[in-house]
């Protein structure tokens, strides 16, 4: 290791980019057209660790589902997670480090689907009101 003490001799002029000299296909996973899925079911500390891996090119997505450490089923769909969503919610723990947490980052699939349904219902009701008002204006 280095024995130099004090500040660095030269300050970096620009930040390091993981794939600086390489062209990345936008249709590959992690490209601009196919971004990685949102990190959910983990504590804030684990989320920052996974975000760091994504930022600096160290993130490796899962090619096939991994085995859950509690129920031993192949239900783990996100990289760097040790527990499936069901076990993590049931025991109220982080899916990566398995520690008890009060605040879980992200929303699961059922919450997102419920929100989409409510938004669609609101959109349909608004379109009905608009069509009724347009019909009444014509007469």
N, CA, C and O atoms as CSV, one atom per row, in Angstrom:
chain,resi,resn,atom,element,x,y,z
A,1,UNK,N,N,0.840,-1.183,0.000
A,1,UNK,CA,C,0.000,0.000,0.000
A,1,UNK,C,C,0.882,1.243,0.000
A,1,UNK,O,O,2.097,1.162,0.183
A,2,UNK,N,N,0.279,2.336,-0.199
A,2,UNK,CA,C,1.029,3.582,-0.279
A,2,UNK,C,C,1.314,4.117,1.122
A,2,UNK,O,O,0.541,3.902,2.056
A,3,UNK,N,N,2.427,4.811,1.246
A,3,UNK,CA,C,2.817,5.379,2.539
A,3,UNK,C,C,2.697,6.891,2.540
A,3,UNK,O,O,3.065,7.547,3.514
A,4,UNK,N,N,2.185,7.443,1.455
A,4,UNK,CA,C,2.072,8.895,1.342
A,4,UNK,C,C,0.969,9.402,2.265
A,4,UNK,O,O,-0.116,8.824,2.334
A,5,UNK,N,N,1.260,10.476,2.962
A,5,UNK,CA,C,0.268,11.082,3.843
A,5,UNK,C,C,-0.158,12.428,3.272
A,5,UNK,O,O,0.566,13.044,2.489
A,6,UNK,N,N,-1.331,12.869,3.671
A,6,UNK,CA,C,-1.814,14.164,3.237
A,6,UNK,C,C,-2.752,14.068,2.052
A,6,UNK,O,O,-3.201,12.983,1.682
A,7,UNK,N,N,-3.041,15.216,1.460
A,7,UNK,CA,C,-4.001,15.233,0.353
A,7,UNK,C,C,-3.394,14.626,-0.914
A,7,UNK,O,O,-2.177,14.459,-1.000
A,8,UNK,N,N,-4.236,14.298,-1.894
A,8,UNK,CA,C,-3.702,13.754,-3.144
A,8,UNK,C,C,-2.864,14.798,-3.888
A,8,UNK,O,O,-3.092,16.002,-3.768
A,9,UNK,N,N,-1.897,14.310,-4.650
A,9,UNK,CA,C,-1.007,15.212,-5.367
A,9,UNK,C,C,-1.755,15.971,-6.459
A,9,UNK,O,O,-1.543,17.169,-6.646
A,10,UNK,N,N,-2.639,15.266,-7.184
A,10,UNK,CA,C,-3.416,15.890,-8.253
A,10,UNK,C,C,-4.889,15.562,-8.061
A,10,UNK,O,O,-5.242,14.432,-7.723
A,11,UNK,N,N,-5.741,16.549,-8.277
A,11,UNK,CA,C,-7.183,16.344,-8.206
A,11,UNK,C,C,-7.669,15.808,-9.552
A,11,UNK,O,O,-7.201,16.251,-10.601
A,12,UNK,N,N,-8.604,14.856,-9.528
A,12,UNK,CA,C,-9.160,14.345,-10.777
A,12,UNK,C,C,-9.906,15.451,-11.508
A,12,UNK,O,O,-10.645,16.221,-10.894
A,13,UNK,N,N,-9.714,15.528,-12.815
A,13,UNK,CA,C,-10.393,16.558,-13.608
A,13,UNK,C,C,-11.821,16.152,-13.953
A,13,UNK,O,O,-12.685,17.015,-14.113
A,14,UNK,N,N,-12.084,14.833,-14.073
A,14,UNK,CA,C,-13.439,14.352,-14.364
A,14,UNK,C,C,-13.638,13.023,-13.654
A,14,UNK,O,O,-12.681,12.313,-13.348
A,15,UNK,N,N,-14.898,12.703,-13.399
A,15,UNK,CA,C,-15.237,11.476,-12.674
A,15,UNK,C,C,-15.002,10.257,-13.557
A,15,UNK,O,O,-15.118,10.331,-14.780
A,16,UNK,N,N,-14.677,9.154,-12.933
A,16,UNK,CA,C,-14.441,7.904,-13.652
A,16,UNK,C,C,-15.759,7.349,-14.156
A,16,UNK,O,O,-16.754,7.357,-13.431
A,17,UNK,N,N,-15.778,6.866,-15.397
A,17,UNK,CA,C,-16.966,6.255,-15.985
A,17,UNK,C,C,-16.673,4.783,-16.212
A,17,UNK,O,O,-15.602,4.444,-16.715
A,18,UNK,N,N,-17.601,3.896,-15.853
A,18,UNK,CA,C,-17.312,2.460,-15.916
A,18,UNK,C,C,-17.033,1.935,-17.318
A,18,UNK,O,O,-16.161,1.083,-17.486
A,19,UNK,N,N,-17.748,2.418,-18.324
A,19,UNK,CA,C,-17.544,1.944,-19.693
A,19,UNK,C,C,-17.180,3.141,-20.570
A,19,UNK,O,O,-17.835,3.412,-21.577
A,20,UNK,N,N,-16.134,3.845,-20.175
A,20,UNK,CA,C,-15.777,5.090,-20.844
A,20,UNK,C,C,-15.415,4.938,-22.301
A,20,UNK,O,O,-15.879,5.727,-23.125
A,21,UNK,N,N,-14.601,3.952,-22.656
A,21,UNK,CA,C,-14.153,3.801,-24.026
A,21,UNK,C,C,-14.935,2.785,-24.822
A,21,UNK,O,O,-14.562,2.472,-25.952
A,22,UNK,N,N,-16.011,2.260,-24.263
A,22,UNK,CA,C,-16.776,1.213,-24.931
A,22,UNK,C,C,-18.145,1.736,-25.333
A,22,UNK,O,O,-18.748,2.547,-24.630
A,23,UNK,N,N,-18.624,1.260,-26.470
A,23,UNK,CA,C,-19.994,1.572,-26.864
A,23,UNK,C,C,-20.904,0.529,-26.241
A,23,UNK,O,O,-20.636,-0.670,-26.328
A,24,UNK,N,N,-21.974,0.982,-25.616
A,24,UNK,CA,C,-22.923,0.072,-24.991
A,24,UNK,C,C,-24.170,0.008,-25.867
A,24,UNK,O,O,-24.725,1.036,-26.255
A,25,UNK,N,N,-24.596,-1.198,-26.166
A,25,UNK,CA,C,-25.800,-1.391,-26.961
A,25,UNK,C,C,-27.005,-0.944,-26.132
A,25,UNK,O,O,-27.212,-1.468,-25.038
A,26,UNK,N,N,-27.805,0.009,-26.620
A,26,UNK,CA,C,-28.932,0.500,-25.814
A,26,UNK,C,C,-30.018,-0.538,-25.578
A,26,UNK,O,O,-30.827,-0.380,-24.664
A,27,UNK,N,N,-30.056,-1.610,-26.392
A,27,UNK,CA,C,-31.091,-2.623,-26.208
A,27,UNK,C,C,-30.683,-3.700,-25.214
A,27,UNK,O,O,-31.513,-4.531,-24.845
A,28,UNK,N,N,-29.416,-3.711,-24.764
A,28,UNK,CA,C,-28.991,-4.674,-23.751
A,28,UNK,C,C,-29.478,-4.229,-22.379
A,28,UNK,O,O,-29.798,-3.059,-22.172
A,29,UNK,N,N,-29.530,-5.169,-21.451
A,29,UNK,CA,C,-29.955,-4.857,-20.091
A,29,UNK,C,C,-28.967,-3.881,-19.466
A,29,UNK,O,O,-27.763,-4.137,-19.455
A,30,UNK,N,N,-29.464,-2.772,-18.950
A,30,UNK,CA,C,-28.622,-1.731,-18.387
A,30,UNK,C,C,-28.375,-0.600,-19.365
A,30,UNK,O,O,-27.804,0.424,-18.989
A,31,UNK,N,N,-28.793,-0.760,-20.619
A,31,UNK,CA,C,-28.663,0.291,-21.618
A,31,UNK,C,C,-29.760,1.332,-21.452
A,31,UNK,O,O,-30.582,1.243,-20.540
A,32,UNK,N,N,-29.765,2.319,-22.342
A,32,UNK,CA,C,-30.738,3.405,-22.211
A,32,UNK,C,C,-32.163,2.949,-22.520
A,32,UNK,O,O,-33.117,3.511,-21.983
A,33,UNK,N,N,-32.322,1.938,-23.380
A,33,UNK,CA,C,-33.670,1.469,-23.719
A,33,UNK,C,C,-34.176,0.381,-22.778
A,33,UNK,O,O,-35.383,0.157,-22.692
A,34,UNK,N,N,-33.274,-0.297,-22.070
A,34,UNK,CA,C,-33.650,-1.359,-21.133
A,34,UNK,C,C,-32.930,-1.140,-19.805
A,34,UNK,O,O,-31.979,-1.861,-19.501
A,35,UNK,N,N,-33.361,-0.164,-19.008
A,35,UNK,CA,C,-32.658,0.083,-17.745
A,35,UNK,C,C,-32.902,-1.045,-16.745
A,35,UNK,O,O,-33.835,-1.835,-16.890
A,36,UNK,N,N,-32.037,-1.103,-15.722
A,36,UNK,CA,C,-32.207,-2.096,-14.668
A,36,UNK,C,C,-33.515,-1.827,-13.928
A,36,UNK,O,O,-33.999,-0.696,-13.904
A,37,UNK,N,N,-34.085,-2.873,-13.325
A,37,UNK,CA,C,-35.314,-2.700,-12.558
A,37,UNK,C,C,-35.010,-1.937,-11.272
A,37,UNK,O,O,-33.867,-1.871,-10.820
A,38,UNK,N,N,-36.051,-1.372,-10.705
A,38,UNK,CA,C,-35.907,-0.593,-9.480
A,38,UNK,C,C,-35.534,-1.513,-8.319
A,38,UNK,O,O,-36.021,-2.640,-8.236
A,39,UNK,N,N,-34.668,-1.031,-7.421
A,39,UNK,CA,C,-34.261,-1.815,-6.256
A,39,UNK,C,C,-35.357,-1.691,-5.203
A,39,UNK,O,O,-35.671,-0.586,-4.761
A,40,UNK,N,N,-35.944,-2.831,-4.797
A,40,UNK,CA,C,-37.030,-2.812,-3.823
A,40,UNK,C,C,-36.794,-3.857,-2.753
A,40,UNK,O,O,-36.053,-4.817,-2.965
A,41,UNK,N,N,-37.425,-3.672,-1.601
A,41,UNK,CA,C,-37.401,-4.666,-0.537
A,41,UNK,C,C,-36.147,-4.677,0.300
A,41,UNK,O,O,-35.886,-5.657,0.998
A,42,UNK,N,N,-35.348,-3.603,0.251
A,42,UNK,CA,C,-34.099,-3.569,1.012
A,42,UNK,C,C,-34.065,-2.333,1.904
A,42,UNK,O,O,-34.849,-1.400,1.730
A,43,UNK,N,N,-33.145,-2.345,2.860
A,43,UNK,CA,C,-32.968,-1.196,3.744
A,43,UNK,C,C,-32.200,-0.101,2.989
A,43,UNK,O,O,-31.591,-0.386,1.958
A,44,UNK,N,N,-32.218,1.134,3.479
A,44,UNK,CA,C,-31.516,2.221,2.775
A,44,UNK,C,C,-30.016,1.962,2.604
A,44,UNK,O,O,-29.436,2.340,1.586
A,45,UNK,N,N,-29.387,1.324,3.589
A,45,UNK,CA,C,-27.949,1.041,3.495
A,45,UNK,C,C,-27.655,0.088,2.335
A,45,UNK,O,O,-26.723,0.315,1.565
A,46,UNK,N,N,-28.441,-0.965,2.213
A,46,UNK,CA,C,-28.244,-1.933,1.128
A,46,UNK,C,C,-28.575,-1.314,-0.225
A,46,UNK,O,O,-27.954,-1.654,-1.232
A,47,UNK,N,N,-29.554,-0.403,-0.254
A,47,UNK,CA,C,-29.890,0.259,-1.515
A,47,UNK,C,C,-28.722,1.100,-1.998
A,47,UNK,O,O,-28.426,1.109,-3.193
A,48,UNK,N,N,-28.053,1.806,-1.097
A,48,UNK,CA,C,-26.900,2.605,-1.514
A,48,UNK,C,C,-25.772,1.709,-2.016
A,48,UNK,O,O,-25.056,2.084,-2.945
A,49,UNK,N,N,-25.602,0.527,-1.413
A,49,UNK,CA,C,-24.570,-0.403,-1.880
A,49,UNK,C,C,-24.876,-0.883,-3.298
A,49,UNK,O,O,-23.984,-0.921,-4.145
A,50,UNK,N,N,-26.128,-1.247,-3.561
A,50,UNK,CA,C,-26.505,-1.734,-4.891
A,50,UNK,C,C,-26.418,-0.600,-5.910
A,50,UNK,O,O,-25.997,-0.824,-7.045
A,51,UNK,N,N,-26.811,0.616,-5.519
A,51,UNK,CA,C,-26.697,1.759,-6.426
A,51,UNK,C,C,-25.237,2.048,-6.770
A,51,UNK,O,O,-24.930,2.417,-7.903
A,52,UNK,N,N,-24.331,1.881,-5.792
A,52,UNK,CA,C,-22.904,2.078,-6.049
A,52,UNK,C,C,-22.418,1.071,-7.091
A,52,UNK,O,O,-21.666,1.426,-7.999
A,53,UNK,N,N,-22.847,-0.181,-6.961
A,53,UNK,CA,C,-22.448,-1.211,-7.931
A,53,UNK,C,C,-22.950,-0.858,-9.328
A,53,UNK,O,O,-22.241,-1.068,-10.311
A,54,UNK,N,N,-24.158,-0.328,-9.421
A,54,UNK,CA,C,-24.699,0.063,-10.721
A,54,UNK,C,C,-23.928,1.250,-11.295
A,54,UNK,O,O,-23.646,1.294,-12.492
A,55,UNK,N,N,-23.593,2.201,-10.442
A,55,UNK,CA,C,-22.925,3.417,-10.896
A,55,UNK,C,C,-21.522,3.136,-11.421
A,55,UNK,O,O,-21.100,3.738,-12.409
A,56,UNK,N,N,-20.801,2.235,-10.776
A,56,UNK,CA,C,-19.406,1.995,-11.136
A,56,UNK,C,C,-19.178,0.711,-11.918
A,56,UNK,O,O,-18.049,0.222,-11.974
A,57,UNK,N,N,-20.225,0.150,-12.525
A,57,UNK,CA,C,-20.070,-0.963,-13.443
A,57,UNK,C,C,-19.788,-2.299,-12.796
A,57,UNK,O,O,-19.295,-3.202,-13.472
A,58,UNK,N,N,-20.077,-2.466,-11.521
A,58,UNK,CA,C,-19.830,-3.728,-10.827
A,58,UNK,C,C,-21.092,-4.574,-10.691
A,58,UNK,O,O,-21.018,-5.710,-10.221
A,59,UNK,N,N,-22.252,-4.045,-11.092
A,59,UNK,CA,C,-23.539,-4.722,-10.920
A,59,UNK,C,C,-23.679,-5.861,-11.914
A,59,UNK,O,O,-23.488,-5.667,-13.115
A,60,UNK,N,N,-24.010,-7.039,-11.427
A,60,UNK,CA,C,-24.247,-8.201,-12.281
A,60,UNK,C,C,-25.680,-8.667,-12.051
A,60,UNK,O,O,-25.976,-9.201,-10.982
A,61,UNK,N,N,-26.588,-8.484,-13.026
A,61,UNK,CA,C,-27.973,-8.924,-12.836
A,61,UNK,C,C,-28.075,-10.444,-12.842
A,61,UNK,O,O,-27.216,-11.133,-13.392
A,62,UNK,N,N,-29.135,-10.956,-12.224
A,62,UNK,CA,C,-29.351,-12.400,-12.188
A,62,UNK,C,C,-29.778,-12.904,-13.560
A,62,UNK,O,O,-30.586,-12.270,-14.239
A,63,UNK,N,N,-29.234,-14.044,-13.962
A,63,UNK,CA,C,-29.662,-14.641,-15.225
A,63,UNK,C,C,-30.833,-15.596,-15.004
A,63,UNK,O,O,-31.637,-15.815,-15.910
A,64,UNK,N,N,-30.929,-16.159,-13.807
A,64,UNK,CA,C,-32.059,-17.022,-13.454
A,64,UNK,C,C,-32.372,-16.787,-11.982
A,64,UNK,O,O,-31.495,-16.337,-11.245
A,65,UNK,N,N,-33.595,-17.077,-11.524
A,65,UNK,CA,C,-33.954,-16.822,-10.131
A,65,UNK,C,C,-33.065,-17.592,-9.159
A,65,UNK,O,O,-32.712,-18.746,-9.398
A,66,UNK,N,N,-32.711,-16.927,-8.057
A,66,UNK,CA,C,-31.870,-17.548,-7.036
A,66,UNK,C,C,-32.740,-18.179,-5.957
A,66,UNK,O,O,-33.951,-17.959,-5.918
A,67,UNK,N,N,-32.120,-18.962,-5.088
A,67,UNK,CA,C,-32.844,-19.676,-4.044
A,67,UNK,C,C,-32.951,-18.803,-2.791
A,67,UNK,O,O,-31.964,-18.216,-2.347
A,68,UNK,N,N,-34.144,-18.724,-2.234
A,68,UNK,CA,C,-34.384,-17.985,-1.001
A,68,UNK,C,C,-33.743,-18.732,0.164
A,68,UNK,O,O,-33.797,-19.961,0.214
A,69,UNK,N,N,-33.133,-18.000,1.107
A,69,UNK,CA,C,-32.452,-18.642,2.224
A,69,UNK,C,C,-33.400,-19.046,3.347
A,69,UNK,O,O,-33.010,-19.802,4.237
A,70,UNK,N,N,-34.638,-18.557,3.321
A,70,UNK,CA,C,-35.607,-18.950,4.353
A,70,UNK,C,C,-36.485,-20.105,3.893
A,70,UNK,O,O,-36.614,-21.108,4.595
A,71,UNK,N,N,-37.095,-19.967,2.702
A,71,UNK,CA,C,-38.059,-20.973,2.243
A,71,UNK,C,C,-37.457,-21.956,1.235
A,71,UNK,O,O,-38.124,-22.921,0.860
A,72,UNK,N,N,-36.242,-21.744,0.796
A,72,UNK,CA,C,-35.511,-22.619,-0.139
A,72,UNK,C,C,-36.206,-22.788,-1.490
A,72,UNK,O,O,-35.984,-23.786,-2.175
A,73,UNK,N,N,-37.034,-21.837,-1.874
A,73,UNK,CA,C,-37.651,-21.864,-3.201
A,73,UNK,C,C,-36.885,-20.909,-4.112
A,73,UNK,O,O,-36.244,-19.970,-3.640
A,74,UNK,N,N,-36.955,-21.151,-5.401
A,74,UNK,CA,C,-36.275,-20.274,-6.357
A,74,UNK,C,C,-37.180,-19.081,-6.681
A,74,UNK,O,O,-37.748,-18.995,-7.769
A,75,UNK,N,N,-37.301,-18.172,-5.724
A,75,UNK,CA,C,-38.183,-17.014,-5.875
A,75,UNK,C,C,-37.437,-15.686,-5.892
A,75,UNK,O,O,-38.058,-14.649,-6.125
A,76,UNK,N,N,-36.133,-15.681,-5.656
A,76,UNK,CA,C,-35.382,-14.424,-5.580
A,76,UNK,C,C,-35.112,-13.952,-7.000
A,76,UNK,O,O,-34.358,-14.586,-7.738
A,77,UNK,N,N,-35.730,-12.834,-7.385
A,77,UNK,CA,C,-35.657,-12.357,-8.758
A,77,UNK,C,C,-34.692,-11.183,-8.941
A,77,UNK,O,O,-34.329,-10.861,-10.072
A,78,UNK,N,N,-34.275,-10.544,-7.854
A,78,UNK,CA,C,-33.385,-9.390,-7.963
A,78,UNK,C,C,-31.978,-9.760,-7.512
A,78,UNK,O,O,-31.796,-10.568,-6.601
A,79,UNK,N,N,-30.990,-9.161,-8.159
A,79,UNK,CA,C,-29.596,-9.445,-7.837
A,79,UNK,C,C,-29.253,-8.927,-6.442
A,79,UNK,O,O,-29.795,-7.917,-5.995
A,80,UNK,N,N,-28.349,-9.626,-5.762
A,80,UNK,CA,C,-27.829,-9.293,-4.434
A,80,UNK,C,C,-28.880,-9.401,-3.335
A,80,UNK,O,O,-28.653,-8.913,-2.228
A,81,UNK,N,N,-30.019,-10.026,-3.609
A,81,UNK,CA,C,-31.025,-10.287,-2.583
A,81,UNK,C,C,-30.860,-11.727,-2.109
A,81,UNK,O,O,-30.559,-12.613,-2.909
A,82,UNK,N,N,-31.056,-11.966,-0.814
A,82,UNK,CA,C,-30.946,-13.310,-0.251
A,82,UNK,C,C,-32.303,-13.920,0.068
A,82,UNK,O,O,-32.428,-15.140,0.172
A,83,UNK,N,N,-33.323,-13.074,0.223
A,83,UNK,CA,C,-34.664,-13.546,0.568
A,83,UNK,C,C,-35.649,-13.146,-0.524
A,83,UNK,O,O,-35.485,-12.119,-1.182
A,84,UNK,N,N,-36.675,-13.975,-0.704
A,84,UNK,CA,C,-37.726,-13.610,-1.653
A,84,UNK,C,C,-38.597,-12.513,-1.026
A,84,UNK,O,O,-38.528,-12.272,0.179
A,85,UNK,N,N,-39.404,-11.862,-1.844
A,85,UNK,CA,C,-40.242,-10.764,-1.353
A,85,UNK,C,C,-41.216,-11.235,-0.281
A,85,UNK,O,O,-41.460,-10.518,0.689
A,86,UNK,N,N,-41.777,-12.435,-0.445
A,86,UNK,CA,C,-42.736,-12.957,0.528
A,86,UNK,C,C,-42.124,-13.146,1.903
A,86,UNK,O,O,-42.702,-12.718,2.902
A,87,UNK,N,N,-40.962,-13.781,1.967
A,87,UNK,CA,C,-40.294,-14.013,3.254
A,87,UNK,C,C,-39.842,-12.698,3.885
A,87,UNK,O,O,-39.964,-12.517,5.096
A,88,UNK,N,N,-39.324,-11.784,3.074
A,88,UNK,CA,C,-38.855,-10.506,3.600
A,88,UNK,C,C,-40.010,-9.702,4.190
A,88,UNK,O,O,-39.859,-9.076,5.240
A,89,UNK,N,N,-41.173,-9.716,3.515
A,89,UNK,CA,C,-42.334,-8.997,4.045
A,89,UNK,C,C,-42.893,-9.678,5.282
A,89,UNK,O,O,-43.271,-9.016,6.249
A,90,UNK,N,N,-42.942,-11.002,5.247
A,90,UNK,CA,C,-43.516,-11.764,6.356
A,90,UNK,C,C,-42.728,-11.551,7.649
A,90,UNK,O,O,-43.320,-11.409,8.719
A,91,UNK,N,N,-41.405,-11.527,7.555
A,91,UNK,CA,C,-40.564,-11.381,8.745
A,91,UNK,C,C,-40.126,-9.938,8.976
A,91,UNK,O,O,-39.415,-9.657,9.941
A,92,UNK,N,N,-40.544,-9.012,8.094
A,92,UNK,CA,C,-40.223,-7.590,8.197
A,92,UNK,C,C,-38.710,-7.364,8.283
A,92,UNK,O,O,-38.222,-6.682,9.184
A,93,UNK,N,N,-37.980,-7.949,7.329
A,93,UNK,CA,C,-36.526,-7.807,7.284
A,93,UNK,C,C,-36.101,-7.336,5.892
A,93,UNK,O,O,-36.879,-7.381,4.940
A,94,UNK,N,N,-34.865,-6.888,5.800
A,94,UNK,CA,C,-34.270,-6.494,4.527
A,94,UNK,C,C,-33.986,-7.751,3.714
A,94,UNK,O,O,-33.509,-8.745,4.262
A,95,UNK,N,N,-34.269,-7.722,2.428
A,95,UNK,CA,C,-34.088,-8.900,1.577
A,95,UNK,C,C,-32.624,-9.171,1.257
A,95,UNK,O,O,-32.298,-10.246,0.755
A,96,UNK,N,N,-31.733,-8.218,1.538
A,96,UNK,CA,C,-30.310,-8.422,1.243
A,96,UNK,C,C,-29.529,-8.812,2.491
A,96,UNK,O,O,-28.842,-9.833,2.497
A,97,UNK,N,N,-29.627,-8.007,3.551
A,97,UNK,CA,C,-28.816,-8.264,4.748
A,97,UNK,C,C,-29.585,-9.002,5.837
A,97,UNK,O,O,-28.982,-9.403,6.832
A,98,UNK,N,N,-30.877,-9.195,5.687
A,98,UNK,CA,C,-31.740,-9.944,6.614
A,98,UNK,C,C,-31.790,-9.347,8.014
A,98,UNK,O,O,-31.991,-10.079,8.983
A,99,UNK,N,N,-31.613,-8.039,8.142
A,99,UNK,CA,C,-31.715,-7.413,9.459
A,99,UNK,C,C,-33.080,-6.732,9.594
A,99,UNK,O,O,-33.666,-6.290,8.606
A,100,UNK,N,N,-33.572,-6.656,10.825
A,100,UNK,CA,C,-34.870,-6.039,11.099
A,100,UNK,C,C,-34.793,-4.545,10.792
A,100,UNK,O,O,-33.886,-3.857,11.260
A,101,UNK,N,N,-35.740,-4.050,10.009
A,101,UNK,CA,C,-35.756,-2.633,9.651
A,101,UNK,C,C,-37.170,-2.090,9.770
A,101,UNK,O,O,-38.151,-2.822,9.636
A,102,UNK,N,N,-37.254,-0.782,10.027
A,102,UNK,CA,C,-38.553,-0.119,10.091
A,102,UNK,C,C,-38.960,0.413,8.724
A,102,UNK,O,O,-40.144,0.457,8.390
A,103,UNK,N,N,-37.961,0.817,7.932
A,103,UNK,CA,C,-38.239,1.447,6.637
A,103,UNK,C,C,-37.637,0.604,5.520
A,103,UNK,O,O,-36.423,0.411,5.455
A,104,UNK,N,N,-38.505,0.105,4.641
A,104,UNK,CA,C,-38.067,-0.660,3.471
A,104,UNK,C,C,-38.143,0.257,2.253
A,104,UNK,O,O,-39.142,0.950,2.056
A,105,UNK,N,N,-37.096,0.263,1.441
A,105,UNK,CA,C,-37.031,1.128,0.267
A,105,UNK,C,C,-37.782,0.478,-0.889
A,105,UNK,O,O,-37.687,-0.731,-1.103
A,106,UNK,N,N,-38.530,1.294,-1.635
A,106,UNK,CA,C,-39.212,0.813,-2.836
A,106,UNK,C,C,-40.570,0.212,-2.539
A,106,UNK,O,O,-40.940,-0.009,-1.386
A,107,UNK,N,N,-41.301,-0.044,-3.610
A,107,UNK,CA,C,-42.631,-0.635,-3.496
A,107,UNK,C,C,-42.629,-1.967,-4.212
A,107,UNK,O,O,-41.914,-2.157,-5.196
A,108,UNK,N,N,-43.432,-2.887,-3.711
A,108,UNK,CA,C,-43.494,-4.187,-4.380
A,108,UNK,C,C,-44.500,-4.140,-5.529
A,108,UNK,O,O,-45.191,-3.141,-5.726
A,109,UNK,N,N,-44.566,-5.213,-6.264
A,109,UNK,CA,C,-45.363,-5.276,-7.491
A,109,UNK,C,C,-46.852,-5.091,-7.226
A,109,UNK,O,O,-47.544,-4.468,-8.031
A,110,UNK,N,N,-47.361,-5.622,-6.110
A,110,UNK,CA,C,-48.794,-5.505,-5.824
A,110,UNK,C,C,-49.194,-4.049,-5.575
A,110,UNK,O,O,-50.269,-3.621,-5.994
A,111,UNK,N,N,-48.328,-3.283,-4.891
A,111,UNK,CA,C,-48.627,-1.875,-4.649
A,111,UNK,C,C,-48.651,-1.090,-5.960
A,111,UNK,O,O,-49.518,-0.239,-6.162
A,112,UNK,N,N,-47.708,-1.372,-6.841
A,112,UNK,CA,C,-47.646,-0.673,-8.125
A,112,UNK,C,C,-48.874,-0.997,-8.967
A,112,UNK,O,O,-49.449,-0.105,-9.590
A,113,UNK,N,N,-49.284,-2.270,-8.992
A,113,UNK,CA,C,-50.464,-2.660,-9.765
A,113,UNK,C,C,-51.724,-2.014,-9.209
A,113,UNK,O,O,-52.582,-1.581,-9.977
A,114,UNK,N,N,-51.852,-1.940,-7.875
A,114,UNK,CA,C,-53.019,-1.305,-7.267
A,114,UNK,C,C,-53.073,0.177,-7.628
A,114,UNK,O,O,-54.145,0.710,-7.915
A,115,UNK,N,N,-51.924,0.839,-7.615
A,115,UNK,CA,C,-51.887,2.255,-7.970
A,115,UNK,C,C,-52.253,2.458,-9.440
A,115,UNK,O,O,-52.956,3.410,-9.776
A,116,UNK,N,N,-51.783,1.571,-10.313
A,116,UNK,CA,C,-52.129,1.678,-11.733
A,116,UNK,C,C,-53.628,1.495,-11.953
A,116,UNK,O,O,-54.221,2.190,-12.779
A,117,UNK,N,N,-54.245,0.567,-11.223
A,117,UNK,CA,C,-55.690,0.358,-11.355
A,117,UNK,C,C,-56.465,1.605,-10.944
A,117,UNK,O,O,-57.398,2.013,-11.635
A,118,UNK,N,N,-56.083,2.213,-9.822
A,118,UNK,CA,C,-56.781,3.419,-9.378
A,118,UNK,C,C,-56.593,4.554,-10.379
A,118,UNK,O,O,-57.532,5.303,-10.647
A,119,UNK,N,N,-55.387,4.688,-10.933
A,119,UNK,CA,C,-55.156,5.734,-11.928
A,119,UNK,C,C,-55.983,5.499,-13.189
A,119,UNK,O,O,-56.504,6.447,-13.775
A,120,UNK,N,N,-56.105,4.247,-13.605
A,120,UNK,CA,C,-56.922,3.939,-14.780
A,120,UNK,C,C,-58.390,4.253,-14.524
A,120,UNK,O,O,-59.074,4.772,-15.406
A,121,UNK,N,N,-58.884,3.942,-13.319
A,121,UNK,CA,C,-60.276,4.244,-12.978
A,121,UNK,C,C,-60.522,5.751,-12.988
A,121,UNK,O,O,-61.547,6.214,-13.487
A,122,UNK,N,N,-59.580,6.512,-12.436
A,122,UNK,CA,C,-59.721,7.967,-12.429
A,122,UNK,C,C,-59.701,8.500,-13.858
A,122,UNK,O,O,-60.486,9.382,-14.206
A,123,UNK,N,N,-58.815,7.970,-14.675
A,123,UNK,CA,C,-58.726,8.400,-16.075
A,123,UNK,C,C,-60.021,8.115,-16.820
A,123,UNK,O,O,-60.496,8.956,-17.584
A,124,UNK,N,N,-60.593,6.940,-16.606
A,124,UNK,CA,C,-61.852,6.579,-17.263
A,124,UNK,C,C,-62.975,7.502,-16.811
A,124,UNK,O,O,-63.775,7.947,-17.635
A,125,UNK,N,N,-63.050,7.799,-15.511
A,125,UNK,CA,C,-64.106,8.683,-15.015
A,125,UNK,C,C,-63.946,10.096,-15.575
A,125,UNK,O,O,-64.939,10.757,-15.878
A,126,UNK,N,N,-62.708,10.561,-15.714
A,126,UNK,CA,C,-62.480,11.896,-16.274
A,126,UNK,C,C,-62.894,11.936,-17.740
A,126,UNK,O,O,-63.508,12.906,-18.184
A,127,UNK,N,N,-62.566,10.894,-18.492
A,127,UNK,CA,C,-62.948,10.874,-19.914
A,127,UNK,C,C,-64.463,10.824,-20.070
A,127,UNK,O,O,-65.007,11.426,-20.995
A,128,UNK,N,N,-65.144,10.123,-19.187
A,128,UNK,CA,C,-66.611,10.069,-19.242
A,128,UNK,C,C,-67.196,11.448,-18.981
A,128,UNK,O,O,-68.117,11.873,-19.678
A,129,UNK,N,N,-66.671,12.150,-17.984
A,129,UNK,CA,C,-67.158,13.493,-17.666
A,129,UNK,C,C,-66.910,14.435,-18.840
A,129,UNK,O,O,-67.772,15.249,-19.169
A,130,UNK,N,N,-65.758,14.336,-19.465
A,130,UNK,CA,C,-65.439,15.210,-20.598
A,130,UNK,C,C,-66.366,14.922,-21.777
A,130,UNK,O,O,-66.851,15.854,-22.418
A,131,UNK,N,N,-66.615,13.656,-22.069
A,131,UNK,CA,C,-67.507,13.331,-23.196
A,131,UNK,C,C,-68.928,13.796,-22.926
A,131,UNK,O,O,-69.601,14.274,-23.838
A,132,UNK,N,N,-69.393,13.666,-21.697
A,132,UNK,CA,C,-70.744,14.132,-21.352
A,132,UNK,C,C,-70.831,15.642,-21.507
A,132,UNK,O,O,-71.821,16.155,-22.028
A,133,UNK,N,N,-69.806,16.361,-21.060
A,133,UNK,CA,C,-69.833,17.823,-21.182
A,133,UNK,C,C,-69.763,18.254,-22.647
A,133,UNK,O,O,-70.396,19.241,-23.023
A,134,UNK,N,N,-69.009,17.538,-23.476
A,134,UNK,CA,C,-68.948,17.867,-24.905
A,134,UNK,C,C,-70.283,17.604,-25.591
A,134,UNK,O,O,-70.705,18.383,-26.446
A,135,UNK,N,N,-70.944,16.521,-25.224
A,135,UNK,CA,C,-72.254,16.205,-25.803
A,135,UNK,C,C,-73.273,17.256,-25.386
A,135,UNK,O,O,-74.091,17.671,-26.207
A,136,UNK,N,N,-73.244,17.695,-24.140
A,136,UNK,CA,C,-74.204,18.702,-23.670
A,136,UNK,C,C,-73.943,20.059,-24.331
A,136,UNK,O,O,-74.879,20.833,-24.527
A,137,UNK,N,N,-72.695,20.356,-24.674
A,137,UNK,CA,C,-72.393,21.617,-25.353
A,137,UNK,C,C,-72.910,21.623,-26.792
A,137,UNK,O,O,-73.263,22.676,-27.321
A,138,UNK,N,N,-72.954,20.460,-27.416
A,138,UNK,CA,C,-73.427,20.394,-28.798
A,138,UNK,C,C,-74.927,20.645,-28.881
A,138,UNK,O,O,-75.395,21.163,-29.895
A,139,UNK,N,N,-75.692,20.299,-27.861
A,139,UNK,CA,C,-77.147,20.482,-27.891
A,139,UNK,C,C,-77.505,21.761,-27.284
A,139,UNK,O,O,-78.686,22.102,-27.213
